[in-house]
Amino acid sequence: MTLKKTFYPSKTFDAALAALVCLFIAKGWEFPGGALEQAAVDVDEQRAERAEHDALRSKYLALHETFGLRQEARYQRFLALLNAARGMFRGDKAVMAELDRFKRPRGRPRRANDETEAA
């Protein structure tokens, strides 16, 4: 079984759905099976869910920004501590060897097919 990607219509879908339902009601068009009644319910559900979705997205974006700012501050404090230790123990090779694990990795990580292309 393959997983199907979720379809998301455009953001103007809410307005298009409501306009279509209003057109059907204004023209008196009716189809068997109660499709118009369900479409009217769909309009209300769509608008309520869209409002909830947008509120959650807004909350996420605000939290994401706050997290990023706080993480940056924590990283700056981390660097200050690390640099202080490096400065204090510059002549002690054993301590510097311990601090080496906090160095940034150099270069990009190698993938398995990178090695085969280089050969």
N, CA, C and O atoms as CSV, one atom per row, in Angstrom:
chain,resi,resn,atom,element,x,y,z
A,1,MET,N,N,0.841,-1.177,0.000
A,1,MET,CA,C,0.000,0.000,0.000
A,1,MET,C,C,0.890,1.245,0.000
A,1,MET,O,O,1.775,1.381,0.845
A,2,THR,N,N,0.657,2.131,-0.930
A,2,THR,CA,C,1.425,3.361,-0.969
A,2,THR,C,C,0.696,4.452,-0.198
A,2,THR,O,O,-0.533,4.519,-0.195
A,3,LEU,N,N,1.475,5.302,0.451
A,3,LEU,CA,C,0.879,6.403,1.184
A,3,LEU,C,C,0.608,7.549,0.229
A,3,LEU,O,O,1.486,7.969,-0.525
A,4,LYS,N,N,-0.600,8.043,0.268
A,4,LYS,CA,C,-0.996,9.135,-0.606
A,4,LYS,C,C,-0.762,10.447,0.124
A,4,LYS,O,O,-1.093,10.579,1.302
A,5,LYS,N,N,-0.194,11.409,-0.576
A,5,LYS,CA,C,0.061,12.717,0.006
A,5,LYS,C,C,-1.267,13.448,0.206
A,5,LYS,O,O,-2.129,13.428,-0.673
A,6,THR,N,N,-1.427,14.087,1.357
A,6,THR,CA,C,-2.648,14.819,1.664
A,6,THR,C,C,-2.800,16.013,0.730
A,6,THR,O,O,-1.851,16.765,0.508
A,7,PHE,N,N,-3.988,16.179,0.194
A,7,PHE,CA,C,-4.273,17.291,-0.710
A,7,PHE,C,C,-4.759,18.480,0.108
A,7,PHE,O,O,-5.652,18.343,0.944
A,8,TYR,N,N,-4.176,19.632,-0.133
A,8,TYR,CA,C,-4.606,20.869,0.507
A,8,TYR,C,C,-5.004,21.859,-0.582
A,8,TYR,O,O,-4.156,22.319,-1.346
A,9,PRO,N,N,-6.310,22.192,-0.655
A,9,PRO,CA,C,-6.712,23.177,-1.659
A,9,PRO,C,C,-6.175,24.563,-1.297
A,9,PRO,O,O,-5.621,24.766,-0.217
A,10,SER,N,N,-6.350,25.504,-2.214
A,10,SER,CA,C,-5.845,26.850,-1.984
A,10,SER,C,C,-6.556,27.491,-0.791
A,10,SER,O,O,-7.610,27.028,-0.354
A,11,LYS,N,N,-5.958,28.566,-0.275
A,11,LYS,CA,C,-6.532,29.238,0.884
A,11,LYS,C,C,-7.856,29.918,0.558
A,11,LYS,O,O,-8.613,30.261,1.466
A,12,THR,N,N,-8.143,30.116,-0.720
A,12,THR,CA,C,-9.401,30.740,-1.114
A,12,THR,C,C,-10.536,29.722,-1.206
A,12,THR,O,O,-11.653,30.068,-1.591
A,13,PHE,N,N,-10.251,28.467,-0.853
A,13,PHE,CA,C,-11.271,27.424,-0.916
A,13,PHE,C,C,-12.460,27.760,-0.030
A,13,PHE,O,O,-13.601,27.506,-0.416
A,14,ASP,N,N,-12.220,28.324,1.150
A,14,ASP,CA,C,-13.307,28.676,2.071
A,14,ASP,C,C,-14.329,29.573,1.364
A,14,ASP,O,O,-15.532,29.313,1.385
A,15,ALA,N,N,-13.819,30.626,0.745
A,15,ALA,CA,C,-14.697,31.583,0.068
A,15,ALA,C,C,-15.391,30.945,-1.130
A,15,ALA,O,O,-16.567,31.209,-1.380
A,16,ALA,N,N,-14.669,30.106,-1.871
A,16,ALA,CA,C,-15.263,29.456,-3.041
A,16,ALA,C,C,-16.381,28.502,-2.626
A,16,ALA,O,O,-17.426,28.451,-3.276
A,17,LEU,N,N,-16.171,27.758,-1.566
A,17,LEU,CA,C,-17.196,26.829,-1.078
A,17,LEU,C,C,-18.442,27.587,-0.641
A,17,LEU,O,O,-19.561,27.213,-0.993
A,18,ALA,N,N,-18.243,28.656,0.129
A,18,ALA,CA,C,-19.385,29.451,0.592
A,18,ALA,C,C,-20.118,30.103,-0.578
A,18,ALA,O,O,-21.348,30.145,-0.592
A,19,ALA,N,N,-19.372,30.611,-1.557
A,19,ALA,CA,C,-19.993,31.253,-2.716
A,19,ALA,C,C,-20.802,30.253,-3.530
A,19,ALA,O,O,-21.884,30.580,-4.017
A,20,LEU,N,N,-20.285,29.037,-3.679
A,20,LEU,CA,C,-21.007,28.013,-4.427
A,20,LEU,C,C,-22.309,27.645,-3.726
A,20,LEU,O,O,-23.350,27.520,-4.371
A,21,VAL,N,N,-22.253,27.474,-2.421
A,21,VAL,CA,C,-23.464,27.146,-1.669
A,21,VAL,C,C,-24.480,28.286,-1.780
A,21,VAL,O,O,-25.671,28.041,-1.971
A,22,CYS,N,N,-24.011,29.529,-1.663
A,22,CYS,CA,C,-24.914,30.682,-1.801
A,22,CYS,C,C,-25.542,30.737,-3.196
A,22,CYS,O,O,-26.724,31.053,-3.331
A,23,LEU,N,N,-24.766,30.435,-4.217
A,23,LEU,CA,C,-25.287,30.412,-5.589
A,23,LEU,C,C,-26.386,29.368,-5.734
A,23,LEU,O,O,-27.438,29.639,-6.313
A,24,PHE,N,N,-26.134,28.171,-5.204
A,24,PHE,CA,C,-27.131,27.098,-5.295
A,24,PHE,C,C,-28.412,27.499,-4.570
A,24,PHE,O,O,-29.510,27.244,-5.063
A,25,ILE,N,N,-28.277,28.124,-3.405
A,25,ILE,CA,C,-29.452,28.536,-2.636
A,25,ILE,C,C,-30.195,29.650,-3.379
A,25,ILE,O,O,-31.421,29.620,-3.477
A,26,ALA,N,N,-29.456,30.626,-3.899
A,26,ALA,CA,C,-30.075,31.754,-4.612
A,26,ALA,C,C,-30.812,31.299,-5.865
A,26,ALA,O,O,-31.886,31.811,-6.177
A,27,LYS,N,N,-30.247,30.355,-6.570
A,27,LYS,CA,C,-30.866,29.865,-7.811
A,27,LYS,C,C,-31.917,28.791,-7.558
A,27,LYS,O,O,-32.683,28.428,-8.450
A,28,GLY,N,N,-31.938,28.285,-6.314
A,28,GLY,CA,C,-32.901,27.230,-6.004
A,28,GLY,C,C,-32.516,25.885,-6.575
A,28,GLY,O,O,-33.370,25.015,-6.746
A,29,TRP,N,N,-31.255,25.707,-6.868
A,29,TRP,CA,C,-30.792,24.425,-7.417
A,29,TRP,C,C,-30.729,23.396,-6.300
A,29,TRP,O,O,-30.230,23.663,-5.206
A,30,GLU,N,N,-31.231,22.250,-6.597
A,30,GLU,CA,C,-31.260,21.183,-5.592
A,30,GLU,C,C,-30.848,19.885,-6.269
A,30,GLU,O,O,-31.226,19.630,-7.412
A,31,PHE,N,N,-30.089,19.080,-5.580
A,31,PHE,CA,C,-29.680,17.778,-6.098
A,31,PHE,C,C,-30.120,16.702,-5.124
A,31,PHE,O,O,-30.172,16.935,-3.916
A,32,PRO,N,N,-30.437,15.528,-5.644
A,32,PRO,CA,C,-30.869,14.457,-4.748
A,32,PRO,C,C,-29.737,14.026,-3.813
A,32,PRO,O,O,-28.559,14.118,-4.157
A,33,GLY,N,N,-30.110,13.569,-2.661
A,33,GLY,CA,C,-29.129,13.049,-1.715
A,33,GLY,C,C,-28.718,14.061,-0.653
A,33,GLY,O,O,-27.835,13.774,0.156
A,34,GLY,N,N,-29.336,15.231,-0.639
A,34,GLY,CA,C,-29.036,16.218,0.404
A,34,GLY,C,C,-27.651,16.816,0.314
A,34,GLY,O,O,-27.081,17.217,1.328
A,35,ALA,N,N,-27.103,16.881,-0.883
A,35,ALA,CA,C,-25.746,17.407,-1.054
A,35,ALA,C,C,-25.653,18.870,-0.661
A,35,ALA,O,O,-24.623,19.302,-0.143
A,36,LEU,N,N,-26.700,19.638,-0.893
A,36,LEU,CA,C,-26.668,21.068,-0.571
A,36,LEU,C,C,-26.668,21.285,0.946
A,36,LEU,O,O,-25.966,22.160,1.455
A,37,GLU,N,N,-27.454,20.488,1.656
A,37,GLU,CA,C,-27.475,20.603,3.118
A,37,GLU,C,C,-26.095,20.261,3.694
A,37,GLU,O,O,-25.601,20.933,4.599
A,38,GLN,N,N,-25.490,19.212,3.153
A,38,GLN,CA,C,-24.158,18.830,3.623
A,38,GLN,C,C,-23.141,19.910,3.268
A,38,GLN,O,O,-22.243,20.191,4.062
A,39,ALA,N,N,-23.263,20.511,2.108
A,39,ALA,CA,C,-22.346,21.574,1.708
A,39,ALA,C,C,-22.466,22.786,2.627
A,39,ALA,O,O,-21.464,23.429,2.937
A,40,ALA,N,N,-23.682,23.101,3.063
A,40,ALA,CA,C,-23.883,24.209,4.010
A,40,ALA,C,C,-23.209,23.901,5.346
A,40,ALA,O,O,-22.611,24.783,5.963
A,41,VAL,N,N,-23.308,22.647,5.788
A,41,VAL,CA,C,-22.610,22.229,7.010
A,41,VAL,C,C,-21.098,22.288,6.790
A,41,VAL,O,O,-20.351,22.687,7.684
A,42,ASP,N,N,-20.653,21.890,5.599
A,42,ASP,CA,C,-19.229,21.932,5.267
A,42,ASP,C,C,-18.666,23.348,5.351
A,42,ASP,O,O,-17.530,23.542,5.784
A,43,VAL,N,N,-19.459,24.338,4.936
A,43,VAL,CA,C,-19.009,25.730,4.997
A,43,VAL,C,C,-18.723,26.118,6.445
A,43,VAL,O,O,-17.679,26.700,6.742
A,44,ASP,N,N,-19.652,25.796,7.344
A,44,ASP,CA,C,-19.467,26.136,8.760
A,44,ASP,C,C,-18.270,25.404,9.359
A,44,ASP,O,O,-17.464,25.991,10.080
A,45,GLU,N,N,-18.166,24.109,9.048
A,45,GLU,CA,C,-17.043,23.321,9.562
A,45,GLU,C,C,-15.712,23.840,9.021
A,45,GLU,O,O,-14.732,23.954,9.757
A,46,GLN,N,N,-15.690,24.150,7.727
A,46,GLN,CA,C,-14.458,24.640,7.094
A,46,GLN,C,C,-13.992,25.929,7.762
A,46,GLN,O,O,-12.811,26.082,8.074
A,47,ARG,N,N,-14.912,26.844,7.975
A,47,ARG,CA,C,-14.538,28.131,8.573
A,47,ARG,C,C,-14.073,27.966,10.014
A,47,ARG,O,O,-13.116,28.615,10.436
A,48,ALA,N,N,-14.742,27.103,10.769
A,48,ALA,CA,C,-14.341,26.872,12.159
A,48,ALA,C,C,-12.968,26.205,12.225
A,48,ALA,O,O,-12.111,26.611,13.010
A,49,GLU,N,N,-12.765,25.177,11.394
A,49,GLU,CA,C,-11.481,24.481,11.392
A,49,GLU,C,C,-10.356,25.368,10.863
A,49,GLU,O,O,-9.230,25.301,11.357
A,50,ARG,N,N,-10.655,26.200,9.858
A,50,ARG,CA,C,-9.647,27.124,9.319
A,50,ARG,C,C,-9.229,28.126,10.406
A,50,ARG,O,O,-8.043,28.423,10.552
A,51,ALA,N,N,-10.196,28.642,11.163
A,51,ALA,CA,C,-9.882,29.586,12.238
A,51,ALA,C,C,-9.007,28.919,13.300
A,51,ALA,O,O,-8.042,29.514,13.779
A,52,GLU,N,N,-9.349,27.683,13.664
A,52,GLU,CA,C,-8.554,26.943,14.649
A,52,GLU,C,C,-7.149,26.666,14.102
A,52,GLU,O,O,-6.156,26.824,14.811
A,53,HIS,N,N,-7.082,26.255,12.848
A,53,HIS,CA,C,-5.793,25.970,12.206
A,53,HIS,C,C,-4.914,27.222,12.182
A,53,HIS,O,O,-3.734,27.164,12.528
A,54,ASP,N,N,-5.491,28.344,11.775
A,54,ASP,CA,C,-4.721,29.585,11.691
A,54,ASP,C,C,-4.257,30.064,13.065
A,54,ASP,O,O,-3.150,30.583,13.205
A,55,ALA,N,N,-5.105,29.888,14.075
A,55,ALA,CA,C,-4.721,30.280,15.438
A,55,ALA,C,C,-3.567,29.409,15.944
A,55,ALA,O,O,-2.627,29.912,16.560
A,56,LEU,N,N,-3.643,28.106,15.682
A,56,LEU,CA,C,-2.562,27.207,16.098
A,56,LEU,C,C,-1.265,27.511,15.354
A,56,LEU,O,O,-0.183,27.470,15.940
A,57,ARG,N,N,-1.378,27.814,14.073
A,57,ARG,CA,C,-0.190,28.146,13.284
A,57,ARG,C,C,0.454,29.427,13.800
A,57,ARG,O,O,1.677,29.520,13.907
A,58,SER,N,N,-0.372,30.403,14.115
A,58,SER,CA,C,0.133,31.661,14.662
A,58,SER,C,C,0.835,31.422,16.000
A,58,SER,O,O,1.901,31.976,16.266
A,59,LYS,N,N,0.221,30.592,16.828
A,59,LYS,CA,C,0.825,30.268,18.128
A,59,LYS,C,C,2.152,29.531,17.927
A,59,LYS,O,O,3.133,29.811,18.616
A,60,TYR,N,N,2.175,28.584,16.976
A,60,TYR,CA,C,3.411,27.860,16.686
A,60,TYR,C,C,4.508,28.815,16.221
A,60,TYR,O,O,5.639,28.738,16.701
A,61,LEU,N,N,4.184,29.710,15.293
A,61,LEU,CA,C,5.197,30.634,14.779
A,61,LEU,C,C,5.742,31.541,15.883
A,61,LEU,O,O,6.938,31.829,15.921
A,62,ALA,N,N,4.865,31.987,16.776
A,62,ALA,CA,C,5.317,32.819,17.901
A,62,ALA,C,C,6.218,32.007,18.828
A,62,ALA,O,O,7.264,32.494,19.259
A,63,LEU,N,N,5.823,30.781,19.135
A,63,LEU,CA,C,6.632,29.918,19.996
A,63,LEU,C,C,7.959,29.579,19.333
A,63,LEU,O,O,8.996,29.548,19.995
A,64,HIS,N,N,7.930,29.327,18.037
A,64,HIS,CA,C,9.144,29.003,17.292
A,64,HIS,C,C,10.131,30.171,17.351
A,64,HIS,O,O,11.328,29.962,17.547
A,65,GLU,N,N,9.637,31.384,17.185
A,65,GLU,CA,C,10.497,32.565,17.243
A,65,GLU,C,C,11.069,32.750,18.652
A,65,GLU,O,O,12.258,33.028,18.810
A,66,THR,N,N,10.226,32.595,19.665
A,66,THR,CA,C,10.695,32.710,21.055
A,66,THR,C,C,11.743,31.649,21.352
A,66,THR,O,O,12.769,31.943,21.965
A,67,PHE,N,N,11.491,30.415,20.921
A,67,PHE,CA,C,12.458,29.339,21.120
A,67,PHE,C,C,13.790,29.674,20.465
A,67,PHE,O,O,14.849,29.491,21.066
A,68,GLY,N,N,13.734,30.165,19.232
A,68,GLY,CA,C,14.965,30.513,18.520
A,68,GLY,C,C,15.759,31.586,19.241
A,68,GLY,O,O,16.981,31.484,19.349
A,69,LEU,N,N,15.086,32.609,19.732
A,69,LEU,CA,C,15.776,33.680,20.449
A,69,LEU,C,C,16.396,33.176,21.749
A,69,LEU,O,O,17.533,33.512,22.080
A,70,ARG,N,N,15.633,32.367,22.477
A,70,ARG,CA,C,16.157,31.818,23.742
A,70,ARG,C,C,17.299,30.836,23.482
A,70,ARG,O,O,18.280,30.806,24.225
A,71,GLN,N,N,17.169,30.046,22.440
A,71,GLN,CA,C,18.229,29.095,22.098
A,71,GLN,C,C,19.499,29.847,21.724
A,71,GLN,O,O,20.596,29.428,22.096
A,72,GLU,N,N,19.369,30.938,21.002
A,72,GLU,CA,C,20.533,31.742,20.644
A,72,GLU,C,C,21.226,32.281,21.891
A,72,GLU,O,O,22.454,32.280,21.972
A,73,ALA,N,N,20.438,32.742,22.863
A,73,ALA,CA,C,21.015,33.250,24.111
A,73,ALA,C,C,21.736,32.130,24.868
A,73,ALA,O,O,22.831,32.332,25.393
A,74,ARG,N,N,21.115,30.952,24.919
A,74,ARG,CA,C,21.767,29.811,25.588
A,74,ARG,C,C,23.067,29.435,24.869
A,74,ARG,O,O,24.065,29.112,25.513
A,75,TYR,N,N,23.050,29.478,23.541
A,75,TYR,CA,C,24.244,29.141,22.768
A,75,TYR,C,C,25.358,30.157,23.020
A,75,TYR,O,O,26.527,29.784,23.118
A,76,GLN,N,N,25.005,31.416,23.124
A,76,GLN,CA,C,26.018,32.443,23.417
A,76,GLN,C,C,26.647,32.213,24.787
A,76,GLN,O,O,27.855,32.380,24.958
A,77,ARG,N,N,25.819,31.827,25.768
A,77,ARG,CA,C,26.369,31.524,27.106
A,77,ARG,C,C,27.250,30.279,27.055
A,77,ARG,O,O,28.290,30.228,27.711
A,78,PHE,N,N,26.837,29.270,26.273
A,78,PHE,CA,C,27.639,28.064,26.084
A,78,PHE,C,C,29.005,28.420,25.504
A,78,PHE,O,O,30.038,27.955,25.984
A,79,LEU,N,N,28.992,29.263,24.452
A,79,LEU,CA,C,30.255,29.667,23.829
A,79,LEU,C,C,31.137,30.446,24.796
A,79,LEU,O,O,32.356,30.276,24.797
A,80,ALA,N,N,30.535,31.295,25.612
A,80,ALA,CA,C,31.314,32.063,26.580
A,80,ALA,C,C,32.007,31.125,27.568
A,80,ALA,O,O,33.184,31.302,27.881
A,81,LEU,N,N,31.268,30.125,28.056
A,81,LEU,CA,C,31.865,29.153,28.976
A,81,LEU,C,C,32.976,28.357,28.292
A,81,LEU,O,O,34.052,28.164,28.860
A,82,LEU,N,N,32.712,27.906,27.093
A,82,LEU,CA,C,33.693,27.108,26.363
A,82,LEU,C,C,34.950,27.919,26.073
A,82,LEU,O,O,36.063,27.427,26.259
A,83,ASN,N,N,34.780,29.144,25.624
A,83,ASN,CA,C,35.941,29.981,25.328
A,83,ASN,C,C,36.713,30.351,26.591
A,83,ASN,O,O,37.938,30.473,26.557
A,84,ALA,N,N,36.001,30.532,27.710
A,84,ALA,CA,C,36.676,30.810,28.974
A,84,ALA,C,C,37.537,29.610,29.379
A,84,ALA,O,O,38.677,29.775,29.813
A,85,ALA,N,N,36.989,28.418,29.235
A,85,ALA,CA,C,37.748,27.211,29.576
A,85,ALA,C,C,38.938,27.047,28.631
A,85,ALA,O,O,40.028,26.681,29.070
A,86,ARG,N,N,38.745,27.306,27.373
A,86,ARG,CA,C,39.850,27.191,26.418
A,86,ARG,C,C,40.954,28.202,26.737
A,86,ARG,O,O,42.139,27.883,26.639
A,87,GLY,N,N,40.568,29.399,27.112
A,87,GLY,CA,C,41.557,30.412,27.455
A,87,GLY,C,C,42.290,30.079,28.739
A,87,GLY,O,O,43.503,30.265,28.836
A,88,MET,N,N,41.553,29.587,29.727
A,88,MET,CA,C,42.149,29.297,31.024
A,88,MET,C,C,43.103,28.097,30.943
A,88,MET,O,O,44.146,28.089,31.598
A,89,PHE,N,N,42.753,27.106,30.157
A,89,PHE,CA,C,43.536,25.874,30.105
A,89,PHE,C,C,44.285,25.727,28.783
A,89,PHE,O,O,44.540,24.607,28.339
A,90,ARG,N,N,44.634,26.830,28.159
A,90,ARG,CA,C,45.298,26.805,26.852
A,90,ARG,C,C,46.568,25.947,26.859
A,90,ARG,O,O,46.867,25.276,25.872
A,91,GLY,N,N,47.296,25.968,27.941
A,91,GLY,CA,C,48.559,25.223,28.007
A,91,GLY,C,C,48.402,23.786,28.473
A,91,GLY,O,O,49.369,23.027,28.423
A,92,ASP,N,N,47.233,23.388,28.919
A,92,ASP,CA,C,47.011,22.032,29.444
A,92,ASP,C,C,46.445,21.150,28.333
A,92,ASP,O,O,45.264,21.241,27.997
A,93,LYS,N,N,47.306,20.291,27.763
A,93,LYS,CA,C,46.903,19.471,26.621
A,93,LYS,C,C,45.799,18.483,26.969
A,93,LYS,O,O,44.952,18.193,26.124
A,94,ALA,N,N,45.786,17.962,28.181
A,94,ALA,CA,C,44.752,17.005,28.582
A,94,ALA,C,C,43.374,17.676,28.596
A,94,ALA,O,O,42.401,17.111,28.097
A,95,VAL,N,N,43.299,18.852,29.154
A,95,VAL,CA,C,42.020,19.574,29.196
A,95,VAL,C,C,41.604,19.991,27.787
A,95,VAL,O,O,40.433,19.888,27.425
A,96,MET,N,N,42.564,20.462,26.999
A,96,MET,CA,C,42.238,20.873,25.631
A,96,MET,C,C,41.729,19.679,24.807
A,96,MET,O,O,40.858,19.833,23.951
A,97,ALA,N,N,42.285,18.485,25.080
A,97,ALA,CA,C,41.809,17.288,24.391
A,97,ALA,C,C,40.359,16.995,24.775
A,97,ALA,O,O,39.562,16.576,23.936
A,98,GLU,N,N,40.024,17.218,26.044
A,98,GLU,CA,C,38.635,17.025,26.475
A,98,GLU,C,C,37.700,18.043,25.819
A,98,GLU,O,O,36.565,17.722,25.466
A,99,LEU,N,N,38.188,19.260,25.664
A,99,LEU,CA,C,37.361,20.315,25.074
A,99,LEU,C,C,37.233,20.179,23.552
A,99,LEU,O,O,36.362,20.802,22.945
A,100,ASP,N,N,38.094,19.370,22.940
A,100,ASP,CA,C,38.048,19.185,21.492
A,100,ASP,C,C,36.722,18.608,21.008
A,100,ASP,O,O,36.330,18.841,19.865
A,101,ARG,N,N,36.034,17.866,21.853
A,101,ARG,CA,C,34.768,17.280,21.418
A,101,ARG,C,C,33.681,18.328,21.190
A,101,ARG,O,O,32.629,18.020,20.629
A,102,PHE,N,N,33.932,19.570,21.624
A,102,PHE,CA,C,32.958,20.639,21.441
A,102,PHE,C,C,33.249,21.482,20.195
A,102,PHE,O,O,32.596,22.499,19.959
A,103,LYS,N,N,34.230,21.054,19.406
A,103,LYS,CA,C,34.518,21.761,18.172
A,103,LYS,C,C,33.426,21.472,17.150
A,103,LYS,O,O,32.801,20.412,17.167
A,104,ARG,N,N,33.213,22.421,16.273
A,104,ARG,CA,C,32.261,22.201,15.182
A,104,ARG,C,C,32.860,21.199,14.206
A,104,ARG,O,O,34.068,21.205,13.969
A,105,PRO,N,N,32.021,20.341,13.641
A,105,PRO,CA,C,32.546,19.415,12.632
A,105,PRO,C,C,32.995,20.183,11.390
A,105,PRO,O,O,32.347,21.148,10.985
A,106,ARG,N,N,34.068,19.767,10.805
A,106,ARG,CA,C,34.606,20.409,9.604
A,106,ARG,C,C,34.049,19.727,8.368
A,106,ARG,O,O,33.893,18.506,8.351
A,107,GLY,N,N,33.747,20.497,7.337
A,107,GLY,CA,C,33.276,19.926,6.075
A,107,GLY,C,C,31.860,19.403,6.187
A,107,GLY,O,O,31.207,19.533,7.223
A,108,ARG,N,N,31.404,18.813,5.108
A,108,ARG,CA,C,30.058,18.260,5.109
A,108,ARG,C,C,30.128,16.769,5.399
A,108,ARG,O,O,31.141,16.132,5.112
A,109,PRO,N,N,29.075,16.208,5.960
A,109,PRO,CA,C,29.082,14.769,6.241
A,109,PRO,C,C,29.131,13.971,4.941
A,109,PRO,O,O,28.533,14.351,3.934
A,110,ARG,N,N,29.845,12.875,4.989
A,110,ARG,CA,C,29.989,12.040,3.798
A,110,ARG,C,C,28.839,11.047,3.731
A,110,ARG,O,O,28.434,10.453,4.731
A,111,ARG,N,N,28.338,10.893,2.532
A,111,ARG,CA,C,27.321,9.874,2.282
A,111,ARG,C,C,27.995,8.699,1.600
A,111,ARG,O,O,29.105,8.823,1.083
A,112,ALA,N,N,27.333,7.577,1.601
A,112,ALA,CA,C,27.921,6.360,1.045
A,112,ALA,C,C,28.209,6.527,-0.445
A,112,ALA,O,O,29.251,6.065,-0.911
A,113,ASN,N,N,27.328,7.169,-1.205
A,113,ASN,CA,C,27.562,7.287,-2.640
A,113,ASN,C,C,28.603,8.365,-2.966
A,113,ASN,O,O,29.114,8.392,-4.085
A,114,ASP,N,N,28.934,9.266,-2.005
A,114,ASP,CA,C,30.010,10.243,-2.231
A,114,ASP,C,C,31.347,9.536,-2.397
A,114,ASP,O,O,32.181,9.933,-3.212
A,115,GLU,N,N,31.534,8.496,-1.623
A,115,GLU,CA,C,32.807,7.766,-1.668
A,115,GLU,C,C,32.953,7.013,-2.995
A,115,GLU,O,O,34.054,6.898,-3.534
A,116,THR,N,N,31.832,6.504,-3.512
A,116,THR,CA,C,31.906,5.770,-4.775
A,116,THR,C,C,32.129,6.711,-5.953
A,116,THR,O,O,32.791,6.346,-6.925
A,117,GLU,N,N,31.572,7.939,-5.870
A,117,GLU,CA,C,31.769,8.918,-6.945
A,117,GLU,C,C,33.201,9.429,-6.989
A,117,GLU,O,O,33.722,9.726,-8.064
A,118,ALA,N,N,33.843,9.534,-5.826
A,118,ALA,CA,C,35.200,10.052,-5.756
A,118,ALA,C,C,36.191,9.049,-6.304
A,118,ALA,O,O,37.267,9.439,-6.759
A,119,ALA,N,N,35.863,7.771,-6.275
A,119,ALA,CA,C,36.808,6.734,-6.724
A,119,ALA,C,C,36.926,6.649,-8.215
A,119,ALA,O,O,37.682,5.824,-8.728
